[in-house]
């Protein structure tokens, strides 16, 4: 590891802790972050119940509360998930991830009015939130013929936002590649492809650059 990294990593840890933990919470800093990192690994492996159990004692660290709520939701423990997600939102009302999962939970439990209010809040803060736009389109479509037009408009906005997000990954991929990091460039191109339709002009640009990098060879 380069010398500068020893300064950079603690600085990032401090920034995360300062922005996500309330004063006086008694958090033991690095220990909590390490626990959170381990729980993220379990979550990525689909081990949702284990993730929730690992974070069971968390009360103030917002990212951990959100992750626990998501894991509980995906474990079908909706009562626990609702408590975790609402606690996270009580600490930070603008947390889009917690709002989105709570909206999904609300729809599943028949409270579509609350689901709509949560999604509207996300979109008022970020009109280009792709997942919120897609979910809002689903809610609109569930209203039947009256909601079809609104659903189409929301999906059009989601398509536009997806293309814009993909362009950001494409721009960074180009920068990484010209800087000698073709592996990082390919990672960005892969992310861009997940956001795009196959017939999108941006997809063609992504695939062209991907092909060039693969032909020349991958460097770290």
Secondary structure by P-SEA (a helix, b strand, c coil): ccaaaaaaaaaaaaaaaaaccccccccccaaaaaaaaaaaaaaaacaaaaaaaaaccccccaaaaaaaaaaaaaacaaaaaaaaaaaaaaaccccaaaaaaaaaaaaaacaaaaaaaaaaaaaaacccaaaaaaaaaaaaaaccccaaaaaaaaaaaaaaaaaaaaaaaaaaaaaaaaaccaaaaaaaaaaaaaacccccaaaaaaaaaaaaaaaacccc
